[in-house]
Amino acid sequence: MDMNQYLDIFVEESKEHLQSLNTSLLELEKEPGNTSVINEIFRVAHTLKGMASTMGFTHMTALTHDMEDVLDGVRSHRIKVSSEVVDVLFQCLDALESYVSEIVSSGQEGQEEYGDIIAALAKINGSGAEKSSQKTKSAQDWTIGENSEEVYSNGLRLKLNIYDKNIIEKALETSMNILQIHVELDKKCLLKAARAFIIFQALDRNAEIMKSEPSVEDIEDEKFDYSFTVMVITKRDAAFFQKELNSIAEVRNVETTSITHEHIEMIQADEEGIASTIQHGKSDLKEAANKFQKLGDGKKHTNKTVRVDIDRLDVLMNLVSELIITKTRLADCGSGGKSNDYNQAVENLERITTNLHDAVMKVRMVPVETVFSRFPRMVRDISKELKKDIVLHMSGEETELDRTVIDEIGEPLIHIIRNSADHGLEKPEKRKERRKEETGNIWLRAYQEGNNVVIEVEDDGQGIDIEKVRKKIVGKGLESEEAAADLTEREIIQYLFQPSFSTAEKVTDLSGRGVGLDVVKTKIEALGGTIELNSTFGMGSKTIIRLPLTLAIIQALLVMVGTEKYAIPLSYIREITDIKTSDIQFVRKQEVIVLRDMLIPLVRLDQVLEVSKDELSDTNKLLTCVIVRKGDKLYGLTIDALIGQQEIVIKSLGKLLADIRYIAGATILGDGNVALIIDVNSIV
Amino acid sequence: MKTEKKQYVVFRLADEEYGADIIKVTVIERMMYITRVPKTPEYIKGVINLRGDIIPVMDLRARLGLTEKEEDDETRIIIFDINNVSFGAIVDSVSEVLQLEETKVESTAGIIKDKTKDFIYGVAKAESKLFTLLNLEKLISDLVPEMS
């Protein structure tokens, strides 16, 4: 069978399972006795095994199989969860991840067998390496304990209660057939849930399913062994279903029983049965309560979802963008005094497009959890490697960001967190000296702030030694000694973002190789975000990253510079103010204005953007000034006129003009012309 | 033996006729509003909105070191697509599409000596007229290094 078409699904699902495995393993390390975590890990390993073997990835199957053996031992309290066990399980996770990434790149799982891990698993399992390798070969024919083939006193497999009885009686009165159908699947069947689904579909076409054991949900989740029993009401007879179901592949046996008055008589007699039903109901409630408890604990619950190719969403997004442009254009046409009806229709359209845009944006939003989830493991490893006790506190994992941003934000965050762990946090002895807790803390927080998402990484380590950096600035010849002495703390921190400026005295495996914060900064700025670093020497440091919620459509202020139109993203704008040319003062030849006691440097947009002007701007008595914020500094951009606020669609200038300074992109205005978007970050 | 035939879009700049491989031409547009982009080379006129796509446009006269000319009714923008990089080039006029045999193309090595020689791929002769064939990749290789 050609498996290629399933490869994408396999990879996507494997990644999800591996991520949940990662989370569960970390939990297991914290609470080794938590059976629900152990069950979850077992379930994941089992699912992965099934998936891998379906796809014919034998090494992966072998590894997950051995993992399962160990986990089974843990489940049955034969094996105690020690840090050794967790370490080996983590190694398994790494191995599985590398299998998956190999599969992503080549479509094959590769030749690596991870014999050492398998041996380690076997050792834990106490069964010796020989047995394990034997098992590896026979991994294909594993079996799971037989379903408990319980048969009730009335000769039925299903337990009927008084409600079922009523239904059955009514059905029998209308001369319908009630059938109990017991389906056994082939033991080699790998996608049991899918097979069961096909069977249910076949049943659905010809009958109404009243009852199912295990429940339909459990069957869908593959929580059954190789058989299940259903009770159906149908006009057809038993022979029909025998034929129908036996024609489905991988069905080993179908057993049908007609339910008659005789069967239900016994229900009536069996008062205990009712009592047990009530009992059952109670335990159901309990189970439900447990489930809610779990939800409350922030555990994952599966919503109904559809997997959509991101490209399709991009197409949808583009169409919405076009719609917004056309809407703006339509609104512009109407300003010439059209009828009320027209204006109302345009307003309506405006509302709908805005909602549509929001809806599409929401579809593209992904919780930052998808990025954050890999950090606990990373910090755990770093902590072991550096022999520092580090606790990672995460909050706001549910904060959502656009998919395009999410994909890019991982690397910079890894870098910052590593920096905190490696350079920020001190060794335990040193922390003791400094009267801090021996355990270092790193906080990773995400939250929304207006149109931005803020991600903070904070540590309670030693912070940045400003004087050391100052020396380094001089040492590297970036500034003279006198000039360096004048630099403020804030200015000095800015140097850390310069290429190959590393202050680590020792190059470790983790950081200090000269590729540092400058790369992080470039990346964040490429995403339209800003990065800020605050630090108190001896107390810790805090990195604050601000990212735009979305990259595609933004609110912007349209302005005139000379005769040209430009857009300034609204998220940067603090206020707009008119200034007199006589108010402009000079500080070291830099034009500045004073606004409410704040010194604000002026940026003459016409000069920076090389706009040709007929008249000298100095003849203007009043200058319109857009005050923008970069990080926590303010700058004033001088413009010639305001046009207004507008929703704009950001378009790239194309490969040819990709690296143009001061311009972040372009947008198409209502009149069909192009206006450039000012890149506030690089212009000030 | 069948000789390889190629189609060329023929356009005019100053008094000369030029040819560009038709496979690389997306569309030919009338002159339209061009938004100037600061901090770009002299020959980049700006960007246009081509049915929702932003396309950079160069002044081909300026690129080839010819004198500037006011636009008129004949002025056209030829939109090229070269390895998924789109750009437009302003030309005086577009005259025809011509079929040429590959063998009729002669190298210009040694004939043109100024700095624009890289932009010329060869000269072709057809119907007793001469056409200069442009090396389109070279026109943008300053801005997209992987083109060279």
Interface residues (C-beta under 8 A of the other chain):
Chain A: E322 I325 E564 V608 L609 E610 V611 K651 S652 L653 G654 K655 L656 L657 I660 R661 Y662 I663 A666 I668 G672 N673 V674 A675 L676
Chain B: Y33 T35 R36 V37 P38 K39 T40 I44 G46 V47 I48 N49 G52 D53 I54 I55 P56 N84 V85 S86 F87 I140 L143 V144
